[in-house]
């Protein structure tokens, strides 16, 4: 788990034995029952990927509880819903399948890290698991390990985003897709759904400021 630069810092701060013990005790190539329950209770997580030039990016992924489904002790699947059309995360993992996940519970608090290799699955069976998903990401687990929670600031969950797909896969149209200057570049299905009900950039900015976007 550790390379030369990690070892250099561990030696500098006299934590080499501590680091070796931590790896031996908390790092596992499989998901245990307690971790499975924690994973499947999440309704959001952070996903890290790396682009073709080696630049990392971290994305917030939100959805319903159970959006992370543990198929077995080495496999997790999750949906990819409609976004801004850039496909930064999916494009990155298609080029370099190594990904990292950070799962948080700000109320307890606690957190779990996952390193895995990712692939995309568009099969009807996978898509049927997650109504509204465009594709499904399949994770082959490499490492799972918890982290100390002492620096996590407690927060209280308020509510689920209204944009999370319903059981039939439907979801409201986000305001940014109604901005007039965006209309020529939207997919045809989005333009048809909007049906001419557009707003200006200034109106969108006002909605964002008021928390109604």
Buried (B, 14 or more C-beta within 10 A) or exposed (E): EEEEEEEEEBEEEEBBEEBEEBEEEBBBEEBEEEBBEBBBEBBBBBBBBBBEEEEEEEBEBBBBEBBBBBEEBBBBBBBBBBBEEEBEBBEBBEEBBBBBBBBBBBEEBBBBBBBBBBEBEEEEEBBEBBBBBBBBBBBEBBBBBBBEBEEBEEEEEEEEEEBBBEEEEEBEBBBBBBBEEBBEEBEEEBBEEBEEEBBEEEBBEEBEEEEEE
